[in-house]
């Protein structure tokens, strides 16, 4: 199908209560610098336009806070939403020094790397106190301790018990997760653009998959509208910039949509996406943009196997060439398309799998490109997750695919702290990490439990979820509620196993 121009902004920055939060492996993942970044970032539109910076959200309390180097056991209040539990009680400039009747006891940490991933310190301690107050054992009141120029005092915030606390098996068999999912799906329908999109391929991927997993007619109608938009904006060829991201999303969403509905119109659209991805995959030196030798001399391919079989931001080899995140998505798309009955060149598919294998260390961690950074490093689990799902769903009988998938999933479960801190697009990475871990219950439990603090604090007073500051500190803007709400809705829908990528037989 011929496609009309799509103005698609893809930011490649595109992405047990107290005891759970205080696990010794948790650390503070936000990376802030002396020039004020990321706190000084703002957005001119959307629900956070009134907030004077990109700050941590403290759950449904309505507070946004900054972490400062000279007060490692404190959080500085920078904004309070009108009508929220903290409004009129906590003032901008107040220092939060404790919650739940106790002072914060651990320092927060700053920077990037395995030693400082997670949420150690006031962030996780506050999250634990907030959930305790919301639980059946609490009374709906959260006591917070503040310090300001006139001394310190305790304040009670009425956070209620509407949501309760997460169950130990969340998001499965968890009333709070079910309520949040239902609200988020309605929110996504409300926020969907007239053309069926949520603004970029990452949002479209998770919003449509979450909605497709629902049986509610309005949710499925919204998923179909997004699928139709992806069909209308993809073709057998394209000269758009950063185009491969959109085609990967189209391949996944259209495949899952067809596998659920068997609607005949989808197959020709999937064929167009397949043909484009075959032409876009880097399999010949003739596809190298000569300008890459000037713009990225250190990554220009000289070895015939360098980047062979992968996908980059754009067709062929430009800039620094194919990367593991997109190649993992590409291998997954081909696996899903085969389930839809499309013919896929097995050699091309296996070249993508080999690209991913060349970038995987012995510990299962997948680095940025098709080379191993280290056999002991770990972080950025999004690309590791994408490769895990692609290998798990491989249509080929050889055992190496399942072994690779299990190796990937194992490193995610063993090191869950960097979950909300993936390179480029944390939102994209979070979804794929959870998608992959779901195939091994122990690793999924590790991922959820270690990041329970994130789910407790990302929820806003209006029920939407918020994109917290992170390692790359990229991608904050008007759609930050949509992106975080979409990926949370998708992750909370995983136990339904309504999709192939979430374990549907």
C-alpha positions in Angstrom: 0.0 0.0 0.0 1.2 3.5 -0.8 1.7 5.5 2.4 1.1 9.1 3.3 3.8 11.0 5.0 4.0 10.4 8.7 5.4 12.9 11.0 6.8 10.5 13.5 9.0 11.8 16.3 11.2 8.9 17.4 13.5 10.0 20.1 16.2 7.3 20.3 16.3 8.5 23.8 13.1 7.0 22.7 13.0 4.9 25.8 6.3 -8.2 51.5 6.3 -4.3 51.5 9.2 -2.7 53.2 11.6 -5.6 52.9 11.2 -5.8 49.2 12.3 -2.2 48.7 15.2 -2.4 51.0 17.0 -5.3 49.3 20.7 -4.8 49.5 21.2 -4.9 45.7 19.2 -1.8 45.0 20.9 1.5 44.3 20.0 4.9 42.8 19.9 5.0 39.0 19.4 8.6 38.1 22.6 10.2 36.7 22.7 13.9 37.5 25.5 16.4 36.8 26.8 19.7 38.2 25.2 21.7 35.4 21.8 20.7 36.7 20.9 18.0 34.2 18.5 16.3 34.1 16.6 18.4 36.7 16.6 21.5 34.4 14.8 19.7 31.6 11.2 20.9 31.0 8.4 20.3 28.6 6.1 23.0 27.2 3.0 20.8 26.8 1.3 17.8 28.4 0.4 17.2 32.0 3.9 18.0 33.3 4.2 21.4 31.6 3.7 23.2 34.9 6.5 21.3 36.6 9.8 23.4 36.5 12.0 20.4 35.8 12.4 16.7 35.2 12.2 15.4 38.7 11.4 12.1 40.4 7.7 11.5 40.9 6.8 10.2 44.4 3.7 8.1 43.5 0.2 9.4 44.1 1.3 11.9 46.7 1.7 14.5 44.0 5.2 15.5 44.9 8.2 15.8 42.5 11.6 15.8 44.1 15.3 16.4 43.3 18.2 14.4 44.7 21.1 16.7 45.7 24.7 15.8 46.3 25.1 17.6 49.6 22.0 16.0 51.2 22.3 12.3 50.3 19.7 11.2 52.8 17.1 13.8 51.8 14.9 14.6 48.9 14.2 18.3 48.0 10.6 19.1 47.0 10.5 21.0 43.7 6.8 20.7 42.8 3.4 19.7 44.3 0.5 19.0 42.1 -2.7 21.0 42.9 -5.4 18.7 44.4 -2.9 16.0 45.3 -2.5 14.6 48.9 0.6 16.7 49.5 -0.9 19.9 48.2 -1.1 22.6 50.9 0.8 20.5 53.3 4.2 20.1 51.8 5.9 23.2 50.3 8.3 23.6 47.4 11.8 23.8 49.0 11.0 21.5 51.9 13.4 18.6 52.4 11.9 15.2 52.9 14.0 13.5 55.6 11.8 10.5 56.4 8.6 8.6 55.8 6.5 6.1 57.6 7.7 7.3 61.0 11.4 6.8 60.3 14.2 9.0 59.0 15.8 7.8 55.7 18.8 5.7 56.6 20.7 5.1 53.4 22.4 7.5 51.1 21.2 7.8 47.5 23.9 7.2 44.8 24.5 8.9 41.5 26.2 8.0 38.3 26.1 5.1 35.8 27.2 1.5 36.2 26.4 -1.7 38.0 27.5 -0.3 41.3 24.8 2.4 41.3 21.8 1.0 39.4 18.5 0.8 41.2 17.0 2.9 44.0 18.9 2.6 47.2 18.3 5.3 49.8 15.4 7.8 50.2 13.8 6.8 46.9 13.2 3.2 47.8 12.6 3.9 51.5 9.8 6.3 50.6 8.3 3.8 48.1 8.1 1.2 50.9 6.4 3.6 53.3 3.9 4.7 50.6 2.9 1.1 49.9 2.6 0.3 53.6 0.2 3.3 54.1 -1.9 2.0 51.1 -2.0 -1.6 52.2 -4.7 -3.4 54.2 -2.4 -3.1 57.2 -2.0 0.6 56.8 -4.6 3.3 57.5 -4.4 5.3 54.3 -2.2 8.0 55.9 1.4 8.4 55.0 3.5 10.2 57.6 6.3 12.2 56.0 9.0 14.1 57.9 10.1 17.4 56.5 12.9 19.8 57.3 12.9 23.5 56.4 14.2 26.8 57.7 12.0 26.6 60.7 13.0 23.1 61.8 11.5 19.6 61.2 8.0 18.3 61.6 5.8 15.4 60.8 2.9 15.7 58.3 0.2 13.2 57.5 -0.8 12.8 53.8 -4.1 11.1 53.1 -3.1 8.7 50.3 -6.1 6.4 50.8 -6.3 2.7 50.3 -8.1 2.7 46.9 -5.2 0.9 45.2 -3.8 -1.0 48.1 -0.3 -2.5 47.9 1.1 -4.8 45.2 0.8 -8.5 46.0 3.9 -10.6 46.3 3.1 -12.1 42.9 2.4 -8.9 41.1 1.3 -8.2 38.4 -0.3 -11.7 38.5 -3.0 -12.4 41.1 -2.8 -8.8 42.2 -5.9 -6.6 42.6 -3.8 -3.4 42.5 -2.2 -4.4 39.2 -5.6 -5.3 37.7 -7.0 -1.9 38.7 -4.0 -0.1 37.4 -4.1 -2.0 34.1 -7.8 -1.3 33.6 -7.3 2.5 34.2 -4.2 2.6 32.0 -6.0 0.9 29.1 -8.8 3.5 29.3 -6.2 6.3 29.6 -4.5 5.0 26.4 -7.7 5.0 24.5 -8.3 8.6 25.6 -4.8 9.7 24.6 -4.8 8.0 21.2 -4.4 10.5 18.3 -7.1 10.6 15.6 -4.7 8.8 13.2 -4.4 5.9 15.6 -0.9 6.6 16.9 0.5 7.6 20.3 3.3 9.7 18.8 6.2 7.3 18.1 7.0 3.7 17.4 7.8 2.8 21.0 4.5 4.2 22.3 2.6 2.5 19.5 4.3 -0.8 20.2 3.4 -1.1 23.9 0.1 0.7 23.8 -1.3 -1.4 21.0 0.0 -4.7 22.5 -1.5 -3.9 25.9 -4.8 -3.0 24.3 -4.8 -6.1 22.1 -4.5 -8.2 25.1 -7.8 -6.9 26.4 -11.3 -8.3 25.6 -13.0 -4.9 26.0 -14.4 -3.7 22.6 -13.1 -0.2 22.9 -9.6 -1.4 23.7 -9.5 -3.7 20.8 -10.9 -1.0 18.5 -8.0 1.2 19.5 -5.5 -1.5 18.9 -7.0 -2.1 15.4 -6.8 1.7 14.7 -3.1 1.7 15.5 -2.5 -1.4 13.4 -4.2 0.2 10.5 -2.1 3.4 10.9 1.0 1.3 10.9 -0.2 -0.4 7.8 -0.9 3.0 6.1 2.5 4.4 7.0 4.6 1.4 5.8 5.3 0.2 2.3 7.8 -1.9 0.4 10.2 1.0 0.3 10.8 4.3 2.2 13.2 7.1 2.3 12.1 8.3 5.8 14.8 8.9 8.5 15.1 6.5 11.4 12.7 4.4 9.4 13.6 1.0 10.8 12.1 1.7 14.2 8.7 2.2 12.7 8.9 -0.9 10.5 9.9 -3.1 13.5 6.9 -1.9 15.5 4.7 -2.5 12.4 6.0 -6.0 12.0 5.4 -6.9 15.7 2.0 -5.2 16.0 0.6 -6.4 12.7 1.7 -10.0 13.3 0.1 -10.1 16.8 -3.0 -8.5 15.4 -3.3 -11.1 12.6 -2.6 -14.0 15.0 -5.5 -12.8 17.1 -8.0 -11.9 14.4 -7.0 -13.6 11.1 -8.3 -10.5 9.3 -7.2 -11.0 5.7 -6.2 -7.3 5.1 -3.2 -7.8 7.4 -1.3 -10.3 5.3 -0.5 -8.0 2.3 0.6 -5.3 4.8 2.9 -7.7 6.6 4.3 -8.8 3.2 5.2 -5.2 2.5 6.9 -4.9 5.9 8.8 -8.1 5.3 10.0 -7.0 1.9 11.2 -3.7 3.3 13.1 -5.4 6.2 14.8 -7.8 3.8 16.0 -4.8 1.7 16.9 -2.9 4.8 19.0 -5.7 6.5 22.7 -5.1 6.0 24.0 -8.1 4.0 26.4 -6.6 1.5 29.2 -4.0 1.5 27.5 -2.3 -1.4 24.9 -1.1 1.2 27.5 1.0 3.0 27.0 4.7 2.9 30.5 6.1 1.9 29.9 9.1 4.2 30.1 6.7 7.1 33.9 6.5 6.6 34.1 10.2 7.3 31.3 10.6 10.0 32.1 7.4 11.9 35.6 6.2 10.9 36.0 4.0 13.9 33.0 1.9 13.0 33.3 1.7 9.3 33.1 -2.0 8.3 36.3 -3.5 7.0 35.8 -7.1 8.1 33.1 -8.8 5.9 31.4 -10.0 9.0 31.3 -6.7 10.8 27.6 -5.8 11.3 26.6 -8.4 8.7 23.0 -9.5 9.1 21.9 -6.7 11.3 19.7 -3.6 11.1 20.6 0.0 12.1 18.4 3.1 12.4 18.2 3.3 8.6 18.6 0.7 5.7 22.0 -0.8 5.1 25.0 0.7 6.8 25.1 4.4 7.7 26.6 6.2 10.7 27.8 3.5 13.1 25.8 0.8 11.4 23.5 -2.0 12.6 22.8 -2.4 16.3 21.6 -5.2 18.6 18.4 -3.6 19.7 17.0 -3.3 16.2 18.5 -6.6 15.1 16.8 -8.3 18.0 13.5 -6.8 16.9 14.1 -7.8 13.3 14.8 -11.4 14.3 11.6 -11.4 16.4 9.5 -9.9 13.5 10.6 -12.7 11.2 9.7 -15.3 13.8 6.3 -13.8 14.2 5.7 -13.5 10.5 6.4 -17.2 10.0 3.6 -17.9 12.5 1.4 -15.8 10.3 2.2 -18.0 7.3 4.6 -15.7 5.5 7.6 -17.1 3.8 10.9 -15.9 5.4 14.3 -16.5 3.9 15.8 -18.8 6.6 19.4 -17.8 5.7 18.5 -14.1 6.2 16.8 -14.9 9.5 19.8 -17.0 10.7 22.2 -14.2 9.8 20.3 -11.9 12.2 20.5 -14.5 14.9 24.3 -14.9 14.3 24.7 -11.1 14.6 23.1 -11.3 18.1 25.2 -14.2 19.0 28.4 -12.4 18.1 27.5 -9.6 20.6 26.6 -11.9 23.5 29.1 -12.6 26.3 29.4 -15.9 28.1 27.2 -14.5 30.8 24.3 -13.9 28.4 24.6 -10.1 28.3 24.2 -8.6 24.8 26.2 -5.5 24.1 25.5 -2.7 21.7 26.8 -4.1 18.4 27.9 -7.5 17.2 30.9 -7.8 19.4 31.3 -8.7 23.0 32.2 -5.8 25.4 33.0 -8.1 28.3 32.0 -11.5 29.6 31.1 -10.1 33.0 29.5 -6.7 32.3 25.8 -6.2 32.4 23.3 -3.3 31.9 20.9 -2.1 29.3 18.7 -5.2 29.3 16.4 -4.0 26.5 18.5 -5.4 23.7 19.3 -8.5 25.7 15.5 -8.9 26.2 14.7 -8.4 22.5 17.2 -11.1 21.6 15.9 -13.4 24.2 12.3 -13.2 22.9 13.5 -13.6 19.3 15.5 -16.7 20.2 12.8 -18.2 22.4 10.3 -17.9 19.5 12.7 -19.1 16.9 10.8 -21.3 14.4 13.9 -23.5 13.8 14.4 -26.8 15.8 18.0 -26.4 16.7 18.6 -26.3 20.5 21.0 -23.3 20.3 18.1 -20.8 20.0 16.5 -21.9 23.3 20.0 -22.0 25.0 20.7 -18.5 23.9 17.3 -17.3 25.1 17.8 -18.9 28.5 21.2 -17.3 28.8 19.8 -13.9 28.1 16.9 -14.3 30.5 19.3 -15.5 33.2 21.4 -12.4 33.1 18.3 -10.2 33.3 17.1 -12.1 36.4 20.5 -12.1 38.0 21.0 -8.3 37.5 17.6 -6.6 37.5 18.7 -3.3 38.9 19.2 -1.6 35.5 15.6 -2.3 34.5 14.4 1.3 34.2 17.8 2.5 33.0 18.3 1.1 29.5 20.5 2.9 27.0 18.7 5.1 24.4 15.1 4.4 25.3 14.5 3.0 28.8 10.8 2.6 27.9 11.6 0.3 25.0 14.1 -1.6 27.1 11.8 -2.1 30.1 9.1 -3.7 27.9 11.5 -6.1 26.2 13.3 -7.1 29.5 9.9 -7.9 31.1 8.7 -9.7 27.9 11.8 -11.9 28.0 11.9 -12.6 31.7 8.3 -13.7 31.6 9.4 -17.0 30.0 11.3 -17.9 33.2 9.1 -17.3 36.3 12.0 -17.1 38.7 13.7 -14.4 36.6 10.5 -12.5 36.1 9.9 -12.5 39.8 13.4 -11.2 40.4 12.8 -8.4 37.9 9.5 -7.3 39.4 10.5 -7.5 43.0 13.7 -5.5 42.5 11.8 -2.8 40.7 8.7 -2.7 42.8 9.8 0.8 43.9 9.5 2.1 40.3 5.9 0.9 39.9 5.0 2.4 43.3 6.5 5.8 42.5 5.8 6.2 38.8 2.1 6.2 39.3 0.7 9.8 39.4 -2.3 11.2 41.3 -4.5 11.0 38.1 -3.6 7.3 37.6 -1.3 7.8 34.7 2.3 6.6 34.9 5.4 8.9 34.6 8.8 8.5 32.9 11.3 8.9 35.7 14.8 10.4 35.2 17.3 7.7 34.2 20.9 6.9 33.1 20.7 8.5 29.6 18.2 11.2 30.8 16.8 11.3 27.3 13.3 11.3 25.9 11.5 13.5 28.5 8.7 15.6 27.0 5.0 16.0 26.4 4.4 12.3 25.9 6.3 11.1 29.1 3.0 10.0 30.7 1.9 8.2 27.5 5.2 6.3 27.2 5.4 5.2 30.8 1.7 4.3 30.9 2.0 2.3 27.7 4.9 0.2 28.9 3.4 -0.3 32.3 0.0 -1.4 30.8 1.9 -3.9 28.6 3.9 -5.3 31.5 0.8 -5.6 33.7 -1.0 -7.4 30.8 1.8 -10.1 30.6 0.1 -12.6 33.0 -2.9 -12.8 30.6 -0.6 -14.5 28.0 -2.9 -13.1 25.3 0.0 -12.6 22.9 2.6 -14.8 21.3 5.3 -12.5 22.8 3.9 -13.0 26.3 3.5 -16.8 26.1 0.3 -17.5 24.3 0.5 -21.2 23.1 
